[in-house]
């Protein structure tokens, strides 16, 4: 195993995973979640949009936190939300998937998708799952069984595609 692989594996092993409905999130968790989403989607991607869309309240949230005493790193390493099936949409929907800058390139995205898909299949078995992916991430999501179900289209200045998995 190379030093970088060991470092990546060690960094992933130090993460604390929290899977919660919105009502169970603490004020600090909500703040860190919204701060990370703003840093990644608004600032880094230079995309001004209404992130606080009213959907978080009914969603489940997966948060990956740094453990240990390394205060140089932001506490939230990764995040995604899961929207539940409702009268308007029968699919479970994964969205707002992000890794914070210091945790990119270590497999955190894979770990988050694996963990979230296991939770979704346990809580909502046999329910199709859909996500609105940035088009350049089709291969990443395709490795988890997602297939495009729409044409590539513009969403806030970024090419996106709807993808679905059964």
C-alpha positions in Angstrom: 0.0 0.0 0.0 1.4 3.4 -0.9 1.7 6.3 1.5 -1.2 8.2 -0.2 -3.4 5.1 -0.1 -2.6 4.6 3.6 -3.3 8.2 4.3 -6.6 8.1 2.4 -7.7 4.9 4.2 -6.6 6.3 7.5 -8.5 9.6 6.9 -11.6 7.7 5.9 -11.4 5.5 9.0 -11.3 8.6 11.2 -14.7 9.8 10.0 -17.8 9.7 12.1 -21.0 9.1 10.1 -24.3 10.6 11.1 -27.5 9.6 9.3 -30.4 11.7 10.6 -33.8 13.2 9.7 -33.7 17.0 9.9 -35.6 17.1 13.2 -32.8 15.3 14.9 -30.0 17.5 13.5 -28.5 19.9 16.1 -28.2 23.6 15.4 -24.4 23.2 14.8 -25.0 20.4 12.3 -27.4 22.5 10.4 -25.0 25.4 10.4 -22.1 23.3 9.2 -24.2 21.6 6.5 -25.4 24.9 5.1 -21.9 26.4 5.4 -20.4 23.5 3.4 -23.1 23.6 0.8 -22.5 27.4 0.4 -18.7 26.9 0.2 -18.9 24.2 -2.5 -21.9 25.0 -4.6 -22.1 28.8 -4.4 -18.5 30.0 -3.8 -16.3 27.2 -5.5 -18.7 26.6 -8.4 -19.6 30.3 -8.7 -23.3 29.4 -8.8 -25.8 31.7 -7.2 -29.0 29.8 -6.5 -31.5 29.3 -3.7 -29.9 26.5 -1.7 -32.4 26.8 1.1 -35.3 25.4 -0.8 -37.6 24.1 2.0 -36.8 20.5 1.2 -34.3 19.9 4.0 -37.0 19.8 6.7 -38.5 16.5 5.3 -35.2 15.0 4.2 -32.7 12.7 5.7 -29.1 13.9 5.9 -25.8 12.0 5.8 -22.9 13.9 7.4 -19.3 12.7 7.6 -17.4 14.4 10.4 -13.7 14.5 11.2 -12.8 12.9 14.5 -9.7 13.3 16.5 -7.8 16.4 17.5 -6.9 17.9 14.1 -8.5 21.3 14.4 -6.8 22.5 11.2 -9.5 20.7 9.2 -13.1 21.7 8.9 -15.3 19.4 11.0 -17.6 18.4 8.2 -15.8 16.4 5.5 -18.8 15.3 3.4 -22.5 15.6 3.1 -25.6 14.6 1.1 -29.3 14.7 1.6 -32.0 12.2 0.7 -35.5 13.3 -0.2 -38.3 10.8 0.5 -41.0 9.6 -1.9 -44.1 11.8 -1.7 -47.3 12.4 -3.6 -45.5 14.3 -6.3 -42.5 11.9 -6.7 -42.4 8.2 -6.0 -38.6 8.0 -6.1 -36.1 8.5 -3.3 -33.9 11.4 -4.4 -30.2 11.9 -3.5 -28.9 15.5 -3.7 -26.5 18.1 -2.5 -23.7 15.6 -2.6 -20.4 17.2 -1.6 -17.0 16.7 -0.1 -15.1 19.6 1.4 -11.8 20.5 -0.2 -9.4 18.9 2.2 -11.2 15.5 1.8 -11.3 15.2 -2.0 -9.4 12.4 -3.7 -9.5 9.9 -0.8 -12.6 8.0 -1.8 -15.0 9.9 0.4 -17.6 10.3 -2.4 -17.6 6.5 -2.9 -17.9 5.9 0.9 -20.9 8.4 1.1 -22.7 6.8 -1.8 -22.2 3.3 -0.5 -23.4 4.3 3.0 -26.4 6.3 1.7 -27.5 3.5 -0.7 -27.3 0.9 2.1 -29.5 3.2 4.3 -32.0 3.9 1.6 -32.4 0.2 0.6 -32.9 -0.6 4.3 -35.4 2.1 5.0 -37.2 2.3 1.7 -36.7 -1.2 0.1 -37.6 -1.6 -3.6 -38.0 2.1 -4.1 -36.2 3.5 -7.2 -33.5 6.1 -6.5 -32.9 9.2 -8.6 -30.4 12.0 -8.6 -29.7 15.1 -10.5 -26.0 14.8 -11.4 -23.5 17.2 -12.8 -23.0 15.7 -16.3 -19.3 15.1 -15.8 -20.1 12.8 -12.9 -22.1 10.3 -14.9 -19.3 7.7 -14.7 -19.0 8.1 -11.0 -22.7 7.5 -10.4 -22.9 4.9 -13.1 -20.5 2.8 -11.1 -23.3 2.6 -8.4 -25.9 1.5 -10.9 -27.4 4.9 -11.9 -28.3 5.3 -15.6 -29.2 8.6 -17.4 -33.0 9.1 -17.8 -32.8 12.6 -19.3 -30.8 14.6 -21.8 -28.0 16.8 -20.5 -29.4 20.2 -19.7 -28.3 23.4 -18.0 -29.0 23.9 -14.3 -27.7 27.2 -12.9 -25.0 27.4 -15.6 -23.8 23.8 -15.0 -24.6 20.8 -17.3 -26.7 18.3 -15.4 -28.5 15.0 -16.1 -31.1 13.1 -14.2 -30.0 9.5 -13.4 -32.0 6.6 -11.9 -31.3 3.3 -10.2 -33.7 0.6 -9.2 
